[in-house]
């Protein structure tokens, strides 16, 4: 627990909360009759609400001119399962999870849904132990870099989908996204993706996540085709 608290940059007064946040239901079920072990599902429920409040409040204050629909899309991109899984991996939560034997053997430490749930549960533990400001600081640690590396328009436009729709007009054509470079420390990686049309490179993109890099590559490909989005 000490190592994880250092990664979280927070020292728990009640370490039991952190342990509960890391306890998957599969482990809790195995421990029945061998000592109490409450799973993290209730904390996940609370963490989901705390996460939504922190992100919604921040976006509301920072983007006063955006309408409700665009704020909703922006928030969704920052708190979706894929994003939460990425945040969780930055914290190495998978290394600290308490999983049942079966779940562990089936790759539970890398399962996107489990990691996303763990991020929300740990957030709830931080909220209960340290209050709203501690939880807010933790969330913004991950959300702010995402906002800084994506233009506002990027959050609202799915360039990959547009490109796919264009290419589908010719059924024999095939799109493929290929990772060509990965650089930087674990907490601040940059990814370079190429989008290939058959065997030809038609766009290159860089981003803080593979998803962002793919969108950037698709945007470049559309621009080269003379298609405005």
VEXBA-742719 format. One record per residue (C-alpha): residue in one letter; residue number from 1; x, y, z. Coordinates in Angstrom, 1 decimal, always signed. Each point is the difference from the previous one (the first is absolute). Layout:
BEGIN
R  res    n      xx      yy      zz
R    A  NUM       X       Y       Z
...
% end
This chain:
BEGIN
R  res    n      xx      yy      zz
R    X    1    +0.0    +0.0    +0.0
R    X    2    +2.9    +2.4    +0.7
R    X    3    +1.2    -0.2    -3.6
R    X    4    -3.4    +0.7    -1.4
R    X    5    -0.5    +3.0    +2.4
R    X    6    +3.2    +1.4    -1.3
R    X    7    -1.3    -0.3    -3.6
R    X    8    -3.3    +1.6    +1.1
R    X    9    +1.9    +2.8    +1.7
R    X   10    -2.2    -0.4    +3.0
R    X   11    +0.3    -1.7    +3.4
R    X   12    -3.1    -1.6    +1.2
R    X   13    -1.2    +0.3    +3.6
R    X   14    -2.2    -3.0    -0.5
R    X   15    +1.9    -2.5    -2.1
R    X   16    -3.0    -2.3    +0.2
R    X   17    -1.7    +2.2    -2.5
R    X   18    +2.8    -0.4    -2.5
R    X   19    +0.1    -3.7    +0.4
R    X   20    -3.8    -0.2    -0.5
R    X   21    +0.4    +2.1    -3.2
R    X   22    +2.4    -2.6    -1.4
R    X   23    -2.1    -3.0    +1.0
R    X   24    -1.8    -1.6    -3.0
R    X   25    -3.2    -1.9    +0.6
R    X   26    +1.7    -3.2    -1.1
R    X   27    +2.5    +0.3    +2.9
R    X   28    -2.7    +1.0    +2.5
R    X   29    -2.0    -3.1    -1.0
R    X   30    +3.0    -2.3    +0.5
R    X   31    +0.6    +1.5    +3.4
R    X   32    -3.4    -0.7    +1.4
R    X   33    +0.4    -2.1    +3.1
R    X   34    +3.7    +1.0    +0.2
R    X   35    -0.3    +3.5    +1.3
R    X   36    -2.0    +2.9    -1.2
R    X   37    +0.9    +1.5    -3.3
R    X   38    -2.4    +2.6    -1.4
R    X   39    +0.3    +0.6    -3.8
R    X   40    +0.4    +3.3    -1.7
R    X   41    -3.4    +0.2    -1.7
R    X   42    -1.6    +2.5    +2.5
R    X   43    +3.1    +2.2    -0.2
R    X   44    -0.2    -0.2    -3.8
R    X   45    -3.5    +1.3    +0.1
R    X   46    +1.0    +3.0    +2.1
R    X   47    +3.2    +0.6    -2.0
R    X   48    -2.0    +0.2    -3.2
R    X   49    -2.0    +2.9    +1.4
R    X   50    +3.0    +1.8    +1.4
R    X   51    +1.8    -0.3    -3.3
R    X   52    -3.0    +1.4    -1.9
R    X   53    -0.3    +2.9    +2.4
R    X   54    +3.6    +0.9    -0.1
R    X   55    +0.3    -0.1    -3.8
R    X   56    -3.4    +1.6    -0.6
R    X   57    +0.8    +2.9    +2.4
R    X   58    +3.4    +0.5    -1.6
R    X   59    -1.3    +0.1    -3.6
R    X   60    -2.9    +2.2    +1.0
R    X   61    +2.4    +2.6    +1.4
R    X   62    +2.7    -0.3    -2.6
R    X   63    -2.2    +0.0    -3.1
R    X   64    -2.8    +2.6    +0.7
R    X   65    -0.9    +0.3    -3.7
R    X   66    -0.6    -3.6    -0.8
R    X   67    -3.6    -1.3    -0.1
R    X   68    -1.2    -2.9    +2.1
R    X   69    +0.3    -2.5    -2.8
R    X   70    +3.6    +0.7    -0.7
R    X   71    +0.9    +0.0    +3.7
R    X   72    -1.7    -3.4    +0.3
R    X   73    +2.1    -1.4    -2.9
R    X   74    +3.2    +1.5    +1.5
R    X   75    -0.7    -1.6    +3.4
R    X   76    -0.8    -3.3    -1.6
R    X   77    +3.3    -0.1    -1.8
R    X   78    +1.8    +0.6    +3.3
R    X   79    -1.9    -2.5    +2.2
R    X   80    -0.7    -2.9    -2.3
R    X   81    +1.2    -3.5    +0.8
R    X   82    +2.9    +0.3    -2.4
R    X   83    +1.2    +3.3    +1.6
R    X   84    -0.4    -1.4    +3.6
R    X   85    +1.9    -3.1    -1.0
R    X   86    +2.8    +2.2    -1.2
R    X   87    +0.1    +2.0    +3.2
R    X   88    +0.0    -3.2    +2.0
R    X   89    +2.9    -1.4    -1.9
R    X   90    +2.0    +3.2    +0.7
R    X   91    -0.6    -0.7    +3.7
R    X   92    +0.9    -3.7    -0.5
R    X   93    -3.2    -0.9    +1.8
R    X   94    +0.0    -3.4    -1.7
R    X   95    +3.1    -1.0    +2.0
R    X   96    -1.8    +0.7    +3.3
R    X   97    -3.4    -1.5    -0.7
R    X   98    -1.3    -2.9    +2.2
R    X   99    -1.5    -2.5    -2.4
R    X  100    -1.4    -3.4    +0.3
R    X  101    +2.2    -2.8    -1.4
R    X  102    -2.2    -0.6    -3.0
R    X  103    -0.2    +3.7    -0.9
R    X  104    +3.7    +0.4    +0.4
R    X  105    +0.7    -3.0    -2.3
R    X  106    -2.3    +1.5    -2.6
R    X  107    +1.9    +3.2    -0.2
R    X  108    -2.0    +2.1    +2.3
R    X  109    +2.8    +2.4    +0.8
R    X  110    -0.1    +1.2    -3.6
R    X  111    -3.7    -0.1    -0.5
R    X  112    -1.3    +3.4    -1.0
R    X  113    -3.2    -0.1    +2.0
R    X  114    +1.7    -1.1    +3.2
R    X  115    +2.7    +2.7    -0.3
R    X  116    -2.6    +2.7    -0.7
R    X  117    -2.1    -1.1    +3.0
R    X  118    +3.1    +0.0    +2.2
R    X  119    +0.8    +3.6    -0.9
R    X  120    -3.5    +1.1    +1.0
R    X  121    +0.2    -2.1    +3.3
R    X  122    +3.4    +1.5    +0.9
R    X  123    -1.3    +3.5    -0.7
R    X  124    -2.9    -0.7    +2.4
R    X  125    +2.5    -1.2    +2.6
R    X  126    +1.9    +3.3    -0.4
R    X  127    -3.2    +2.0    +0.3
R    X  128    -1.1    -1.8    +3.1
R    X  129    +3.4    +0.2    +1.7
R    X  130    +1.1    +3.5    -1.1
R    X  131    -3.0    +1.9    -1.2
R    X  132    -1.1    +1.6    -3.3
R    X  133    +3.2    +2.0    -0.6
R    X  134    +2.2    -3.1    +0.2
R    X  135    -2.3    -1.8    -2.4
R    X  136    -0.1    +3.0    -2.4
R    X  137    +3.8    +0.3    +0.0
R    X  138    +0.3    -3.7    -0.8
R    X  139    -2.5    +0.2    -2.9
R    X  140    +1.5    +3.2    -1.6
R    X  141    +3.4    -1.7    +0.1
R    X  142    -1.2    -2.2    -2.8
R    X  143    -2.6    +2.2    -1.7
R    X  144    +2.0    +3.1    -0.5
R    X  145    +2.8    -1.6    -2.1
R    X  146    -2.8    -1.5    -2.2
R    X  147    -1.5    +3.4    -0.6
R    X  148    +3.3    +1.7    -0.6
R    X  149    +0.9    -2.5    -2.8
R    X  150    -3.2    +0.0    -1.9
R    X  151    -1.5    +3.0    -1.8
R    X  152    -3.6    +0.8    +1.0
R    X  153    -1.3    -1.0    -3.5
R    X  154    +1.8    -3.4    +0.3
R    X  155    -2.2    -0.9    +2.9
R    X  156    -3.2    +0.5    -2.0
R    X  157    +1.0    -1.5    -3.3
R    X  158    +0.6    -3.7    -0.7
R    X  159    +2.4    +0.2    -3.0
R    X  160    +0.5    -3.8    -0.1
R    X  161    -3.7    -0.5    -0.6
R    X  162    -0.1    +2.7    -2.7
R    X  163    +3.0    -1.6    -1.7
R    X  164    -1.5    -3.5    +0.2
R    X  165    -3.2    +1.3    -1.6
R    X  166    +2.0    +1.5    -2.9
R    X  167    +2.0    -3.1    -0.6
R    X  168    -3.1    -2.3    +0.2
R    X  169    -1.2    +1.5    -3.3
R    X  170    +2.6    -2.3    -1.5
R    X  171    -0.5    -3.4    +1.6
R    X  172    +3.3    -1.4    -1.2
R    X  173    +2.0    +2.6    +1.9
R    X  174    +1.3    -0.8    +3.5
R    X  175    +1.0    +2.3    +2.9
R    X  176    +2.5    -1.0    +2.7
R    X  177    +1.5    +2.0    +2.9
R    X  178    +3.5    -0.9    +0.9
R    X  179    +2.1    +1.1    +3.1
R    X  180    +3.4    +1.1    -1.3
R    X  181    +1.5    +1.7    +3.1
R    X  182    -0.5    +0.2    +3.8
R    X  183    +2.1    +2.4    +2.0
R    X  184    +0.2    +1.7    +3.4
R    X  185    -0.4    -1.2    +3.6
R    X  186    -2.9    -2.2    +1.0
R    X  187    -2.0    +3.0    +1.5
R    X  188    +0.5    +2.2    -3.1
R    X  189    +0.3    -2.2    -3.1
R    X  190    -0.4    +1.2    -3.6
R    X  191    -1.2    -2.4    -2.7
R    X  192    +0.4    +0.3    -3.7
R    X  193    -2.5    -1.8    -2.3
R    X  194    -0.1    -0.4    -3.7
R    X  195    -3.3    -0.6    -1.9
R    X  196    +0.5    -2.2    -3.0
R    X  197    -2.3    -0.3    -3.0
R    X  198    +0.9    -3.4    -1.3
R    X  199    +3.8    +0.2    +0.2
R    X  200    +0.3    +3.8    -0.4
R    X  201    +0.5    +2.4    +2.9
R    X  202    -2.6    +2.7    -0.3
R    X  203    +0.3    +1.7    +3.4
R    X  204    +2.2    +0.2    +3.1
R    X  205    -1.1    +1.2    +3.4
R    X  206    +1.5    +0.5    +3.5
R    X  207    -1.9    -0.1    +3.3
R    X  208    +0.1    -0.6    +3.7
R    X  209    -1.9    -3.2    -0.6
R    X  210    -0.3    -2.4    -3.0
R    X  211    -3.6    +1.2    -0.5
R    X  212    +1.1    +3.6    -0.3
R    X  213    +2.8    -0.9    -2.4
R    X  214    -2.4    -1.9    -2.1
R    X  215    -2.5    +2.9    -0.2
R    X  216    +2.9    +2.3    -0.9
R    X  217    +1.1    -2.3    -2.8
R    X  218    -3.5    -0.3    -1.3
R    X  219    -0.4    +3.8    +0.0
R    X  220    +3.2    +0.4    -2.0
R    X  221    -1.1    -2.6    -2.5
R    X  222    -3.3    +1.8    -0.5
R    X  223    +1.9    +3.3    -0.5
R    X  224    +2.2    -1.6    -2.6
R    X  225    -3.1    -1.2    -1.8
R    X  226    -1.4    +3.5    +0.0
R    X  227    -2.9    -0.9    +2.3
R    X  228    -0.9    +2.7    +2.6
R    X  229    -1.5    -1.2    +3.2
% end
